[in-house]
Amino acid sequence: MSYAKIQELLGKDASYLLDHESKTISKDSIHLPGGDFIDRTFVESNRSIPVLRSLETLYSSGRLGGSGYLSILPVDQGIEHSAAASFAPNPIYFDPENIVKLAVEAECNAVASTFGVLSNVARKYAHKIPFVVKINHNEFLSHPAQFDQTMYGSVEDAWNMGAVAVGATVYFGAQESRRQLLEVAEAFERAHELGMATILWCYTRNSGFKKDGVDYHTSADLTGQANHLGVTIQADIIKQKLPTNNGGYTNINFGKTHPDVYSKLSSDHPIDLTRYQVANCYMGRVGLINSGGASGGESDLAEAVATAVVNKRAGGQGLILGRKAFQRPMNEGVELLRTVQDVYLSDEITIA
């Protein structure tokens, strides 16, 4: 896709997003993506040779292979949002093979899904596209609904099906978060022992994070701290929602922060807010991939491209985008994923 087409999709926001010059955290401070990212950032770490090989496999696969960027298809919504809510718009994805086919056809770096989905097709596909097994999930069959993350299997099971990485979620801010932190930290340690990479879904979850009609679950300061806790338990890649505002700490009036976060280290521009998320991933030593969000219908393509532009120009490393792709016919899903990849392949879209 041409740069002109990207501009067209961005519409009235094209100049706002493509011409922005960040005056907050300098791009020179960020460990930027690139084909040598693993060599620059992980070779001197405690990651073993098998873990480095798994990371290189992720970063070297698909259309974005060798660029330092990631395009991952995540489909764990059959549990997180119920199978009906996830797959009724496009019932072919009740069949696990079609989930993996979508990632293969779109030439994603990897496919992330559940034990059940990936195990059902492991012998056919685990050597054709990197597998990321999501090892814990919420579930919505309890009544009243519970919001927790439960382990659905073992790291060893993921390793035995040929996965190169495991993924997990921690609901930072929730009452159960400390138990989840312990479980995931232990699972990530075991994954590294077995030579697999680790990806953490760093989500915030607490009813108190909403105040006066404003939702701070995706504020830059709270999600940034969630990212910082994620890299602390040695996640190799952080998945986070794109920030939509700031001032969670100050407006809710809890925890500890610093005025410079709001006056010097960020602004109200989405690229600067996302750069603060990157900064909390050890200044980009650990890659930040943003989620694509829910499907909104006809606006999905433009929204996905805008998210990719923000992530890339902030210093992030890609998108992990699911519902916008699989809740539509497969050919359209492939086209959407490839269009997002085009943003990362464009030399004209640079770090702000």
GULUMDREN-792076 format. One record per atom (N, C-alpha, C): x, y, z; residue in one letter. Coordinates in steps of 0.2 Angstrom, whole numbers, plus 5000, padded with zeros to 4 digits. Atoms other than C-alpha are relative to their C-alpha. Layout:
XYZA/...
//
This chain:
500449945000M/500050005000M/500450065000M/499649945001S/500750174995S/499950055006S/500149954995Y/501050315007Y/499450054999Y/500649965002A/499750414998A/499349975003A/500650044998K/498450275002K/500050015008K/500049994992I/498950285021I/499850075002I/500349934998Q/498650475021Q/499350004999Q/500750005001E/497050445013E/499549975005E/500450034995L/496450325026L/500050045006L/499949964994L/497050435040L/499550064999L/500449945001G/495950575032G/500250065004G/499949944997K/495850735042K/500650005006K/499450014995D/497150665055D/500649984997D/499450015003A/498450635042A/500650045002A/499449954998S/499550785046S/500150005007S/500050004993Y/499150775064Y/500549945003Y/499750064998L/499850595065L/500750004997L/499450015004L/501150595051L/500650055001L/499649945000D/501950765054D/500250025007D/499949994993H/502050765073H/500750005002H/499350004997E/503750805081E/500050005007E/500150014993S/503850735098S/500550055004S/499649964996K/504550865111K/500149975007K/499950024993T/504450755126T/500649955001T/499450045000I/505550605127I/500349994994I/499750005006S/506850615114S/500049934997S/499950065003K/506850475101K/500749975000K/499350034999D/508750465104D/500149965006D/500050044994S/508350395121S/499749934999S/500450065001I/507350255114I/500449944996I/499750055003H/508050085109H/499549984994H/500450005005L/507250085092L/500049934997L/500050065003P/506649935082P/500550004994P/499550015006G/507749865068G/500249934999G/499850075002G/508349705060G/500549975005G/499550024995D/509749695074D/499850015007D/500349984994F/508549725088F/500249955006F/499850054995I/508949555097I/500750015002I/499349994999D/510749585095D/500250065005D/499849944996R/510749755102R/499750005007R/500350004993T/509549725117T/500049945004T/500150064996F/509449545122F/500649965001F/499450054999V/511149465119V/500450015006V/499649994994E/511949545134E/499549995007E/500450024994S/510449495145S/500149935003S/499950074997N/510149335155N/499649954996N/500450055004R/509049265141R/500549954997R/499650055002S/509749095136S/500150004992S/499950015008I/510349045118I/499349974997I/500750025002P/508648945116P/499550065000P/500549945000V/507649105121V/500250054995V/499849955006L/508649215109L/499849974994L/500350045007R/508249085095R/499350015000R/500749995001S/506449095099S/499850074999S/500149935001L/506449285100L/500150024992L/499849995007E/507349285083E/499549974995E/500550045004T/506049165076T/499450054999T/500649965000L/504649285081L/500250064995L/499849935003Y/505549445074Y/500249984992Y/499850015007S/506149355058S/499549974995S/500650045004S/504449275052S/499650054997S/500549965004G/503149345040G/500350054996G/499849945004R/503149495030R/500450055003R/499649954997L/503849605043L/500749975003L/499450034998G/505249475046G/500750044999G/499449965001G/506949565048G/499950075001G/500149934999S/506149735051S/500150035007S/500049984993G/506149735070G/499350015002G/500749984999Y/504249755069Y/499649935000Y/500450064999L/502849625074L/499350014998L/500750005001S/501149585067S/499849935002S/500250064997I/500349455078I/499250005000I/500850014999L/498549385076L/499849965006L/500250034994P/497849355093P/499249985000P/500750025000V/496249245094V/499949965007V/500250044994D/495849205112D/499350035003D/500749974998Q/494149295112Q/499549955001Q/500550054999G/493249135112G/499949985007G/500150014993I/493549125130I/499950075004I/500049944997E/493849305135E/499350044999E/500649975001H/492249365127H/499449964998H/500550055002S/491249205124S/500149984992S/499950025007A/491349105108A/499550034995A/500649975004A/489649175102A/500250074998A/499949935001A/490149355104A/500650014996A/499449995005S/491849325095S/499849974993S/500050045007F/491349205081F/499450004996F/500649995004A/489549235077A/500050044994A/500049965006P/489949375065P/500349964994P/499650035005N/491049255055N/500149925003N/500050074997P/490649065060P/500649964998P/499450045002I/492148995050I/500550005006I/499550004995Y/493249045065Y/499849965006Y/500150054995F/492448915076F/500449944999F/499650065002D/493548795067D/500750035001D/499349974999P/495348825074P/500550014994P/499550005006E/496248785057E/499950074997E/500149945003N/495448945050N/500350065003N/499649944996I/496249055064I/500750004997I/499350015002V/497948985059V/500150024993V/500049995007K/497548995041K/500050084998K/500049935000L/497149185043L/500750035001L/499349984998A/498849215051A/500549984995A/499550025005V/499749115038V/499950044993V/500249975006E/498849195023E/500250085000E/499949934999A/499149375030A/500850005002A/499350004999E/501049325033E/500150045007E/499949974993C/500949375052C/500749975002C/499450024996N/502549355063N/499849935004N/500250054995A/501449235074A/499350005001A/500750004998V/499749175079V/500049985007V/500150014993A/499249185097A/499349985002A/500750024998S/497849085104S/500049955006S/500150044994T/497248955117T/500449934999T/499750075000F/497948785121F/499649964995F/500450045004G/496448705113G/500050024992G/499949985007V/496548805096V/500649974997V/499450025003L/498348775094L/500249935000L/499950074999S/498448605100S/499749954994S/500450045005N/497148545087N/500350004993N/499750005007V/498248595072V/500750015001V/499349994999A/499948595080A/500549964995A/499650045005R/500648455069R/500050024993R/500049985007K/500148535053K/500350074999K/499849935001Y/500648715057Y/500550035004Y/499549974995A/501848735072A/500750014996A/499349995003H/503348725060H/499950054994H/500149955006K/502548845047K/499950075002K/500049934997I/502148995058I/500149995008I/499950004993P/502649035076P/499450005004P/500650004996F/501448985089F/500150045007F/499949974993V/501149095105V/499449975004V/500650034996V/500048995118V/499850055005V/500249964994K/499049105129K/499849965006K/500050054995I/499149015145I/499550025006I/500549994995N/497849105156N/499550054997N/500649965003H/496149185153H/499550025005H/500749994997N/494549265160N/499549954997N/500550035003E/492949175157E/499350035002E/500649964999F/491149235156F/499449955000F/500550054999L/490149075160L/499850015008L/500249994993S/490149125179S/499450055000S/500649954999H/488549215185H/499950015008H/499849945004P/488749345191P/500749994997P/499350005003A/490249375180A/500650025005A/499449994996Q/491949365188Q/500550034995Q/499549975004F/493449465182F/500749985003F/499350024997D/495049365185D/500349964994D/499650045005Q/496349265175Q/500249945004Q/499950064997T/496549085178T/500449964995T/499650045005M/497848965171M/499649944997M/500450055004Y/497148845158Y/500549944998Y/499650055002G/498648735156G/500750015002G/499349994997S/500548715159S/500550034994S/499549985004V/502048795151V/500349944996V/499850065003E/502648615147E/499649984994E/500450025005D/501148585137D/500150044994D/499949955006A/501448745126A/500749984997A/499450025003W/503248685124W/499949944996W/500150065003N/502748515119N/499650004993N/500350005006M/501648575105M/500450054995M/499649965005G/503048675097G/500050085001G/500149925000A/502648855103A/500750035001A/499449974999V/504048975102V/499950055006V/500149964994A/503249085116A/499349995003A/500650004996V/501949095129V/499750075002V/500349934998G/500749245133G/499649995006G/500450004994A/499849285149A/499750075001A/500349944998T/498749425156T/500150015007T/500149984993V/498849515173V/499650065000V/500549944999Y/497449635178Y/500350045005Y/499749964995F/498449765186F/499550055003F/500549964997G/497449855199G/499549965003G/500650044998A/496249715202A/500349975007A/499950044993Q/496149625220Q/500449944999Q/499650075001E/496849465212E/500750014996E/499449995004S/498349555203S/500649975003S/499450034997R/499649495216R/500049934999R/500050075001R/499149315214R/500249994993R/499950015007Q/499149335195Q/500750024999Q/499349995001L/500849415196L/500549955002L/499650064997L/501549275206L/500049944995L/500150055005E/500849145194E/500350014993E/499749985007V/501349235178V/500850005001V/499250004999A/503149265185A/500349935000A/499850075000E/503349085189E/500049974993E/500150035007A/502649035172A/500550024995A/499549975004F/503849155163F/500749975001F/499350034999E/505349085172E/500049934997E/500050075003R/504848915167R/500150004993R/500050005007A/504548965149A/500850024998A/499349985001H/506349045149H/500449945001H/499650064999E/507048885156E/500049954994E/500250055005L/506248785142L/500250034993L/499749975006G/506948915129G/499450044996G/500649965003M/505249005125M/500050075002M/500149934998A/504949195124A/499450015004A/500649994996T/503649275134T/499750074998T/500449945002I/502249405130I/499550025006I/500549994995L/501249495144L/499550054998L/500649955001W/499549575141W/500050045007W/500049964994C/499749715154C/499450055000C/500649974999Y/497949765157Y/499850035007Y/500249984993T/497249875171T/499349985001T/500750024999R/495649825179R/499850025007R/500249984993N/494849915194N/499450054999N/500549965001S/493149995195S/500150075002S/499749944998G/494050135204G/500450054995G/499649965005F/494950185189F/499550044995F/500549955003K/493350275183K/499850055005K/500249944995K/492950445190K/499750064996K/500349945003D/491750585185D/499849984993D/500250015007G/491250495169G/500649994996G/499450015004V/493050475163V/500349935002V/499750064999D/493850305161D/500850014999D/499249995000Y/495750305166Y/500349934999Y/499650075001H/496050115162H/500550004994H/499549995006T/496950175146T/500450065001T/499649944999S/497750325154S/500849984999S/499350015001A/499650345149A/500449985006A/499650014994D/500250355167D/499849935003D/500250074997L/499250195173L/500349944996L/499850065004T/499650085158T/500750005000T/499350005000G/501450145158G/500349975006G/499850044994Q/501650085176Q/499849934999Q/500250075001A/500749925171A/500649974996A/499550025005N/502049905157N/500749995004N/499450014996H/503449935170H/500049945005H/500050064996L/502849805181L/500149934996L/499950065005G/502749685166G/500749994998G/499350025002V/504549705161V/500449985006V/499650024994T/505049685179T/499949925001T/500050074999I/504449505179I/500349974993I/499650025005Q/505549485163Q/499549984994Q/500350015007A/504249485149A/500450034995A/499549985005D/505149495133D/499650054995D/500449965004I/503649585124I/499450025004I/500649984997I/502349695131I/499450024996I/500649985004K/500549705124K/499650055005K/500449944997Q/499549865129Q/499550034996Q/500549965004K/498049955124K/500350074999K/499849935002L/498350125115L/499850055005L/500349954995P/498250265128P/499550054997P/500549955003T/496750375126T/500050065004T/500049944996N/497050505140N/500649995005N/499450004995N/498250535155N/499750035007N/500249984994G/498150585173G/499649955005G/500450054995G/497450425181G/500250015007G/499849994993Y/498550445196Y/499750065003Y/500249944997T/498150625199T/499350025001T/500749995000N/496350625195N/499649955005N/500350044995I/495950475205I/500250015007I/499649984994N/497150535218N/500249945004N/499750064996F/498050375223F/500749994997F/499450025002G/499750295222G/500550065000G/499549955000K/501350395218K/500250024992K/499849985007T/501850495202T/500450065001T/499549945000H/502850655198H/499750054995H/500349955004P/502250815190P/500350004993P/499750005006D/503550795176D/499749954995D/500450055005V/502550645169V/499650044996V/500549975004Y/501250765163Y/500250074997Y/499849945002S/502250925160S/500649994995S/499450015004K/503850855152K/500049944996K/499950065003L/503750675148L/499449974996L/500650025004S/502050675139S/499650064998S/500549955001S/500750785131S/499449974998S/500650035001D/499050765125D/500049974993D/500050035007H/499550695108H/500149935001H/499950084999P/499350505106P/500649974999P/499450025001I/501050485100I/500550015006I/499649994994D/501850565115D/499749965006D/500350054994L/500650465127L/500349934999L/499850075002T/501150305118T/500850005001T/499250004999R/503050355119R/500149995008R/500050014993Y/502750365138Y/499949935002Y/500150074999Q/502150185137Q/500749964998Q/499450035003V/503750135127V/500650025006V/499549994995A/504850225140A/500049965006A/500150054994N/504150115154N/500249934998N/499850075002C/504649965144C/500850004999C/499349995000Y/506450005148Y/500350044994Y/499849955006M/506550145135M/500049964993M/500050045006G/506150015122G/500449944999G/499650065000R/507349875127R/499549944999R/500550055001V/505749775128V/499550034996V/500449975005G/504649795113G/499250015003G/500749984999L/502849875115L/499649984994L/500450015005I/501549805104I/499350025003I/500649974998N/499849895105N/499449954997N/500650045003S/498149805103S/499650034995S/500449975005G/496949835089G/499350025002G/500749984998G/495349855099G/499549964997G/500650035003A/493649795095A/499850024993A/500249995007S/492849785078S/499550055000S/500549955001G/491849945073G/499750004993G/500350015006G/491349885056G/500450044994G/499749965006E/491750005041E/500650045002E/499549964998S/492950105051S/500649965002S/499450044997D/494149965056D/500650014997D/499449995004L/495349985042L/500450075002L/499749934998A/495650175046A/500250005007A/499950004993E/495650145064E/500749965001E/499450044999A/496950005063A/500750034997A/499549975002V/498050105052V/500350065004V/499949954995A/497950255064A/500449975006A/499750034994T/498450145078T/500749984998T/499350025003A/499950075068A/500550065000A/499649945001V/500550245064V/500250035007V/499849974994V/500450305082V/500549955003V/499550054997N/501350145088N/500750014997N/499350005004K/502750155075K/500350075002K/499749934999R/503050345077R/500250015007R/499949994993A/503050325096A/500749965002A/499450044999G/504450195095G/499849935002G/500350074999G/503350035097G/500249964995G/499750055005Q/503649875088Q/499449964997Q/500550045005G/501949825080G/499350005004G/500750014997L/500149775083L/499949935001L/500350074999I/499349625090I/499250014999I/500749985002L/497649645081L/499649934998L/500450065001G/496249515081G/499350014997G/500750005002R/494449555080R/499850044994R/500149965006K/494549685067K/500249964994K/499950055005A/495249545056A/499649944999A/500450075001F/494349385060F/499250015001F/500749995000Q/492649465062Q/499750034993Q/500149985007R/492549485043R/500249944996R/499850055004P/492749375028P/500849995000P/499350015000M/494449295027M/500450054996M/499649965004N/495049385012N/500050085002N/500049934997E/494549555020E/500550005006E/499650004994G/495449505036G/500750004998G/499350005003V/497049465026V/500250074998V/499849935003E/496949635017E/500150055006E/499949954994L/496749725034L/500649995003L/499350014996L/498249645042L/500650024995L/499449985004R/499349675027R/500050074999R/499949935000T/498849855026T/500350035006T/499749984994V/499349875044V/500849994999V/499350025001Q/500949785040Q/500450054995Q/499749955004D/501249915026D/500250065003D/499849944996V/501350055039V/500749995002V/499350024997Y/502849965047Y/500549994994Y/499550005005L/503649935030L/500150064996L/499949935004S/503450115024S/500650045003S/499449964998D/505150205025D/499850085001D/500249935000E/504150375024E/499750015007E/500349994994I/503350345041I/500649985005I/499450004996T/504750375054T/499850015007T/500149994993I/504950395073I/500050075001I/500249934999A/504250555079A/500650035005A/
//
